[in-house]
Amino acid sequence: MTGIDPVAQKLLYSIMQFNKGKWRQHKPHGRNHNEIMVLACLLHGAHPGERMDWRDNPPDFESHLNQEHPGLKVSEISALMRVKSPTITPVIRGLEDEGLVERTMDPEDRRAVRITITDAGRAIIRAAHEERMATFNRLVEHLGEGDSLQLAELLSKVYTFFDAQVSGHDEGHENDNKAPDTETPEQGDDTP
């Protein structure tokens, strides 16, 4: 085992604080994290956190809000959220009961069902997005624009580093600290 680097330890504990933060329990418009993420996946036709090109060119949220997608299969939503289908099925059922999503038959495969977001679901996503942007606007005011931009760049680098560690493609260090091939536990928690 290598010695404990105090800088690495401080960085570890700083990142770990985000998992404990009270702000993570906040439910925008009474919706939990999984409900918001399912609606966002349906809105975008993809997981919203996977668009790394947003760093330099933020999306036009209104245009995404009004785009029509053919919907996603439950298995596709599960894959995007990196959880198993049984985890997502009750979330979808609850959203469907409230009229926020609907099931439609896949026109190309009559045995398959697609989940689509309704206008009521779009309204929830719009409200949650506005609430989240208000929070991050306050964060930018708190940190200042320079530190906010630097933080965004650093967080992107952190994401890229950990993504490379998991996939085993760390640039120039393919075998350094490579974890043995084991199945990663499914978390369903994609903190932005």
ABEGO torsion letter per residue (X at the ends): XBBBBAAAAAAAAAAAAAAABAAAABBBGGBBAAAAAAAAAAAAGBBAAABAAAAABBBBAAAAAABBBAEBBAAAAAAAAGBBAAAAAAAAAAAAAAGABBBBBBAABAABBBBBBBAAAAAAAAAAAAAAAAAAAAAAAAAEAAAAAAAAAAAAAAAAAAAAAAAGABBGAAABGBBBBBBBBBAGBBBX
